[in-house]
Amino acid sequence: MVEMIAFCGIDCGECKALIATHKDDDTLRKEVAEEWSKEFGHEIKPEEINCDGCLIREGRHINYCSVCEIRKCGIEKHVTNCAYCAEYKCENLARFHEQAPSAKNRLDEIRKQMDKR
């Protein structure tokens, strides 16, 4: 699978929803729906587990992606991901990274690579 780093730094290629979508795997969709329903405290149905990735503007997205402020901002600013933003790291992103340190590390690494150029 091609590497796709979401605006927030999550590696979409590791996302079980994206994997289930690309493999058209209903068993994995069911597993993800059960796991996320417990994790996020509300029912997610297997048929809702369809996503082509955060960076895809038109296409299938997990429901949350439709309202994600980080994604919305990245699209408006036309950046590859938040590492490329002049306002890196904004308050929304910093709050998100408190819960997702691996996403923060990924974006920080991208910024380091950019500085070497």
Phi and psi restraints in degrees (value plus and minus 20) as a CYANA .aco file:
   2 VAL   PHI     -91.9   -51.9
   2 VAL   PSI     120.8   160.8
   3 GLU   PHI     -87.8   -47.8
   3 GLU   PSI     112.1   152.1
   4 MET   PHI    -158.4  -118.4
   4 MET   PSI      86.9   126.9
   5 ILE   PHI    -114.5   -74.5
   5 ILE   PSI      98.3   138.3
   6 ALA   PHI     -84.2   -44.2
   6 ALA   PSI     145.5   185.5
   7 PHE   PHI     -72.9   -32.9
   7 PHE   PSI     -59.6   -19.6
   8 CYS   PHI     -99.7   -59.7
   8 CYS   PSI     -33.6     6.4
   9 GLY   PHI      89.6   129.6
   9 GLY   PSI     -27.2    12.8
  10 ILE   PHI     -87.5   -47.5
  10 ILE   PSI     120.6   160.6
  11 ASP   PHI    -106.2   -66.2
  11 ASP   PSI      82.4   122.4
  12 CYS   PHI     -77.6   -37.6
  12 CYS   PSI     -50.6   -10.6
  13 GLY   PHI     -83.0   -43.0
  13 GLY   PSI     -39.6     0.4
  14 GLU   PHI    -115.2   -75.2
  14 GLU   PSI     -25.9    14.1
  15 CYS   PHI     -94.6   -54.6
  15 CYS   PSI     107.2   147.2
  16 LYS   PHI     -83.6   -43.6
  16 LYS   PSI     -49.9    -9.9
  17 ALA   PHI     -87.9   -47.9
  17 ALA   PSI     -63.3   -23.3
  18 LEU   PHI     -85.2   -45.2
  18 LEU   PSI     -62.0   -22.0
  19 ILE   PHI     -82.5   -42.5
  19 ILE   PSI     -66.2   -26.2
  20 ALA   PHI     -80.9   -40.9
  20 ALA   PSI     -58.8   -18.8
  21 THR   PHI     -85.7   -45.7
  21 THR   PSI     -70.2   -30.2
  22 HIS   PHI     -86.8   -46.8
  22 HIS   PSI     -51.5   -11.5
  23 LYS   PHI    -109.6   -69.6
  23 LYS   PSI     -26.4    13.6
  24 ASP   PHI      29.5    69.5
  24 ASP   PSI      32.5    72.5
  25 ASP   PHI    -125.5   -85.5
  25 ASP   PSI      79.2   119.2
  26 ASP   PHI     -87.7   -47.7
  26 ASP   PSI     -49.9    -9.9
  27 THR   PHI     -85.2   -45.2
  27 THR   PSI     -64.4   -24.4
  28 LEU   PHI     -86.8   -46.8
  28 LEU   PSI     -58.1   -18.1
  29 ARG   PHI     -77.0   -37.0
  29 ARG   PSI     -64.3   -24.3
  30 LYS   PHI     -83.5   -43.5
  30 LYS   PSI     -64.2   -24.2
  31 GLU   PHI     -81.0   -41.0
  31 GLU   PSI     -65.1   -25.1
  32 VAL   PHI     -84.6   -44.6
  32 VAL   PSI     -63.6   -23.6
  33 ALA   PHI     -79.5   -39.5
  33 ALA   PSI     -63.6   -23.6
  34 GLU   PHI     -85.5   -45.5
  34 GLU   PSI     -65.5   -25.5
  35 GLU   PHI     -82.3   -42.3
  35 GLU   PSI     -68.8   -28.8
  36 TRP   PHI     -90.9   -50.9
  36 TRP   PSI     -51.2   -11.2
  37 SER   PHI     -81.3   -41.3
  37 SER   PSI     -63.3   -23.3
  38 LYS   PHI     -87.9   -47.9
  38 LYS   PSI     -65.9   -25.9
  39 GLU   PHI     -84.2   -44.2
  39 GLU   PSI     -60.8   -20.8
  40 PHE   PHI    -121.4   -81.4
  40 PHE   PSI     -22.7    17.3
  41 GLY   PHI      53.1    93.1
  41 GLY   PSI       2.3    42.3
  42 HIS   PHI    -170.8  -130.8
  42 HIS   PSI     134.0   174.0
  43 GLU   PHI     -88.5   -48.5
  43 GLU   PSI     109.0   149.0
  44 ILE   PHI    -140.0  -100.0
  44 ILE   PSI     108.3   148.3
  45 LYS   PHI    -111.3   -71.3
  45 LYS   PSI     127.8   167.8
  46 PRO   PHI     -74.1   -34.1
  46 PRO   PSI     -55.8   -15.8
  47 GLU   PHI     -89.6   -49.6
  47 GLU   PSI     -31.7     8.3
  48 GLU   PHI    -106.3   -66.3
  48 GLU   PSI     -28.0    12.0
  49 ILE   PHI    -109.0   -69.0
  49 ILE   PSI      59.7    99.7
  50 ASN   PHI    -165.1  -125.1
  50 ASN   PSI     100.6   140.6
  51 CYS   PHI    -173.7  -133.7
  51 CYS   PSI     115.6   155.6
  52 ASP   PHI    -121.2   -81.2
  52 ASP   PSI     -16.5    23.5
  53 GLY   PHI      91.0   131.0
  53 GLY   PSI     127.6   167.6
  54 CYS   PHI     -78.1   -38.1
  54 CYS   PSI     -57.9   -17.9
  55 LEU   PHI     -96.8   -56.8
  55 LEU   PSI     -36.3     3.7
  56 ILE   PHI     -94.9   -54.9
  56 ILE   PSI      96.2   136.2
  57 ARG   PHI     -92.6   -52.6
  57 ARG   PSI     -66.7   -26.7
  58 GLU   PHI    -127.4   -87.4
  58 GLU   PSI     115.3   155.3
  59 GLY   PHI     122.5   162.5
  59 GLY   PSI    -186.0  -146.0
  60 ARG   PHI    -106.6   -66.6
  60 ARG   PSI     117.0   157.0
  61 HIS   PHI    -159.5  -119.5
  61 HIS   PSI     128.4   168.4
  62 ILE   PHI     -80.5   -40.5
  62 ILE   PSI     125.6   165.6
  63 ASN   PHI     -67.7   -27.7
  63 ASN   PSI     -63.4   -23.4
  64 TYR   PHI     -80.7   -40.7
  64 TYR   PSI     -55.0   -15.0
  65 CYS   PHI     -78.6   -38.6
  65 CYS   PSI     -48.3    -8.3
  66 SER   PHI     -86.8   -46.8
  66 SER   PSI     -45.2    -5.2
  67 VAL   PHI    -136.8   -96.8
  67 VAL   PSI     -17.9    22.1
  68 CYS   PHI     -84.0   -44.0
  68 CYS   PSI     100.2   140.2
  69 GLU   PHI     -86.8   -46.8
  69 GLU   PSI     -55.0   -15.0
  70 ILE   PHI     -86.1   -46.1
  70 ILE   PSI     -65.8   -25.8
  71 ARG   PHI     -82.5   -42.5
  71 ARG   PSI     -66.2   -26.2
  72 LYS   PHI     -78.2   -38.2
  72 LYS   PSI     -63.6   -23.6
  73 CYS   PHI     -84.7   -44.7
  73 CYS   PSI     -66.0   -26.0
  74 GLY   PHI     -79.7   -39.7
  74 GLY   PSI     -60.5   -20.5
  75 ILE   PHI     -85.3   -45.3
  75 ILE   PSI     -65.2   -25.2
  76 GLU   PHI     -82.1   -42.1
  76 GLU   PSI     -55.3   -15.3
  77 LYS   PHI    -108.6   -68.6
  77 LYS   PSI     -24.3    15.7
  78 HIS   PHI      37.1    77.1
  78 HIS   PSI      23.0    63.0
  79 VAL   PHI    -121.5   -81.5
  79 VAL   PSI     134.6   174.6
  80 THR   PHI     -84.3   -44.3
  80 THR   PSI     -65.4   -25.4
  81 ASN   PHI    -180.7  -140.7
  81 ASN   PSI     157.4   197.4
  82 CYS   PHI     -83.3   -43.3
  82 CYS   PSI     -41.5    -1.5
  83 ALA   PHI     -80.6   -40.6
  83 ALA   PSI     -46.6    -6.6
  84 TYR   PHI    -110.2   -70.2
  84 TYR   PSI     -19.3    20.7
  85 CYS   PHI    -103.5   -63.5
  85 CYS   PSI     118.6   158.6
  86 ALA   PHI     -85.3   -45.3
  86 ALA   PSI     -42.3    -2.3
  87 GLU   PHI    -118.8   -78.8
  87 GLU   PSI      -2.6    37.4
  88 TYR   PHI     -81.3   -41.3
  88 TYR   PSI     106.2   146.2
  89 LYS   PHI    -135.0   -95.0
  89 LYS   PSI      97.2   137.2
  90 CYS   PHI     -96.3   -56.3
  90 CYS   PSI     152.9   192.9
  91 GLU   PHI     -83.0   -43.0
  91 GLU   PSI     -62.8   -22.8
  92 ASN   PHI     -79.5   -39.5
  92 ASN   PSI     -65.3   -25.3
  93 LEU   PHI     -87.2   -47.2
  93 LEU   PSI     -63.2   -23.2
  94 ALA   PHI     -80.1   -40.1
  94 ALA   PSI     -62.5   -22.5
  95 ARG   PHI     -82.5   -42.5
  95 ARG   PSI     -64.5   -24.5
  96 PHE   PHI     -82.1   -42.1
  96 PHE   PSI     -61.5   -21.5
  97 HIS   PHI     -88.0   -48.0
  97 HIS   PSI     -37.8     2.2
  98 GLU   PHI     -82.0   -42.0
  98 GLU   PSI     -51.4   -11.4
  99 GLN   PHI    -116.2   -76.2
  99 GLN   PSI     -35.1     4.9
 100 ALA   PHI    -156.0  -116.0
 100 ALA   PSI      49.9    89.9
 101 PRO   PHI     -82.2   -42.2
 101 PRO   PSI     -48.5    -8.5
 102 SER   PHI     -87.7   -47.7
 102 SER   PSI     -53.3   -13.3
 103 ALA   PHI     -87.4   -47.4
 103 ALA   PSI     -60.3   -20.3
 104 LYS   PHI     -81.4   -41.4
 104 LYS   PSI     -67.4   -27.4
 105 ASN   PHI     -79.9   -39.9
 105 ASN   PSI     -59.1   -19.1
 106 ARG   PHI     -83.8   -43.8
 106 ARG   PSI     -65.8   -25.8
 107 LEU   PHI     -88.1   -48.1
 107 LEU   PSI     -58.6   -18.6
 108 ASP   PHI     -80.6   -40.6
 108 ASP   PSI     -59.2   -19.2
 109 GLU   PHI     -86.4   -46.4
 109 GLU   PSI     -60.6   -20.6
 110 ILE   PHI     -81.6   -41.6
 110 ILE   PSI     -62.0   -22.0
 111 ARG   PHI     -83.6   -43.6
 111 ARG   PSI     -60.5   -20.5
 112 LYS   PHI     -80.0   -40.0
 112 LYS   PSI     -64.2   -24.2
 113 GLN   PHI     -83.4   -43.4
 113 GLN   PSI     -55.8   -15.8
 114 MET   PHI     -86.0   -46.0
 114 MET   PSI     -59.4   -19.4
 115 ASP   PHI     -86.3   -46.3
 115 ASP   PSI     -46.7    -6.7
 116 LYS   PHI     -95.1   -55.1
 116 LYS   PSI     -35.3     4.7
